[in-house]
């Protein structure tokens, strides 16, 4: 077991069972979100959206509208 794991275990053992459950819930949340595709990943995989974003970024401010149509 690494030093970091030992420190985490020591700190975890000082908490109440309710707090330990919250830590476990947080760990499970982190694991779930770490395996999820981000919005950026999704958008960059779609060629049409990716091209529209690139075109938008390359549009000079002078050609941009100052008001939204929606």
N, C-alpha and C positions, 0 to 999 in steps of 0.2 A: 504494500500500500504506500502511495506517495505521501510526502509531507503535507501537501495540500489536502489530500483525502483525510489524513489524520486530523488536521485542524478542523475540517468541516465536520467530521464525526464528533470531535470533542465539543465543538460549539453546539451541534445538534443535540447532543446528550444533555446539555444544560437547559434545554427548552422544555416546556410542558408538552404533554402529548397533543394537546390541541394545536400548539404552535408547530410541533413536528409535522402534524397533518397538513398545515398550511404550507410548510416547506415542501413536502411531498407534492402537493397540488401544484406548486410553482414549478417544481422540477418537471412534472408531467406536461405542464403548459409549455415550458421551454422546449422540451423534446418534440412536442407536436408542432410548434411554430417553426422550429429549425428545419423540419422536413417539408414545409409548405413552400410552394412557389410564390415568389414576391410579385407584386404588380409589375415591377420593372422587368423581371424575367418573362412574365406572360406577354407584355407588350413587345419586347424585343424579339420574341419568337414569331410574331405575326408580321409578315413582310409588308403588308399594306399599312398597318399602323406605324411600323418602324419608319417607313418611307415618309409618311405624313408628319411624323415628329421631326425627322431630319429636315424636311422642307420648311416646317414651321420655325425651327431653330435658325435656319439660314435666311429667313425672310427679314429684310431690313425693317427697323422700327418705323421708318417713314411710310412703309407700305401696310402697316398694321392698323386695324380699326381702333378707335378710342372708346367705342361703345359696343356692348355685346348685343347680338341679335335676339338673344333669349333672355 
